[in-house]
Amino acid sequence: MTNIQKQLFKLQDKQYRSFQQSLIPTVPSDRIIGVRVPDLRNIAKTFFSDAQSQLFIHSLPHYYYEENNIHIYLINNLKDFNTAVSELESFLPYIDNWATCDNYGGKVFKKKKKKM
């Protein structure tokens, strides 16, 4: 089990897991831990400056739904537009549900859109 997975299981909320399973039936239930979004964002924010985050981003596919969400939050935190696009393109084939897709939208993409 990775350090990220250990953190996720420490934050597991089994009632929330059941709720998530009902919202995203396309994700197998054994791949949902049940961690609330603010906790996932905090993990990503803390993890972003860690050198291990680069290993995580390039270790695809992830097993858990929450790992995919952390991945998209890491992409959202990137400051360089071209790097963010490249990382998003690498990750796109692994987005398998609407909830992970809805978490995409970093500031770098919004800034670029305003300039266009």
C-alpha positions, 0 to 999 in steps of 0.5 A, spaced: 500 500 500 502 506 498 503 512 502 497 516 499 493 509 499 494 509 507 492 516 508 486 515 504 484 509 508 485 513 515 480 518 512 475 513 510 468 514 511 464 508 510 457 512 510 460 517 505 463 511 501 456 508 500 453 515 498 459 515 492 457 508 490 450 510 488 452 516 485 458 513 480 455 506 479 460 505 473 466 505 478 466 498 481 465 499 489 471 496 491 475 501 488 471 507 492 474 508 499 469 513 501 474 520 502 470 527 502 472 532 497 475 537 502 480 531 504 482 529 497 484 537 496 488 537 502 492 531 500 493 534 493 495 541 496 500 538 501 502 533 496 503 538 490 510 540 493 513 533 494 517 530 490 513 523 490 508 527 487 511 526 480 512 519 481 504 519 483 502 522 476 506 518 472 504 511 475 498 510 471 493 507 472 491 508 479 486 503 482 482 507 487 477 513 485 480 517 490 487 517 487 484 519 480 481 525 484 488 527 487 491 526 480 486 531 477 487 536 483 495 535 482 494 537 475 489 543 477 495 546 481 500 546 475 502 553 473 505 552 466 499 551 461 503 547 456 505 542 462 498 542 465 495 540 458 501 535 457 499 531 464 491 532 462 492 529 455 496 523 459 491 522 464 484 523 460 484 515 458 484 513 465 478 518 467 472 513 467 467 517 471 463 523 471 465 525 478 473 525 476 471 529 470 468 534 473 474 536 478 478 538 472 479 546 471 485 549 474 487 556 474 492 555 468 486 553 464 482 559 466 487 564 465 488 561 458 481 561 456 481 569 458 486 571 454 483 567 447 
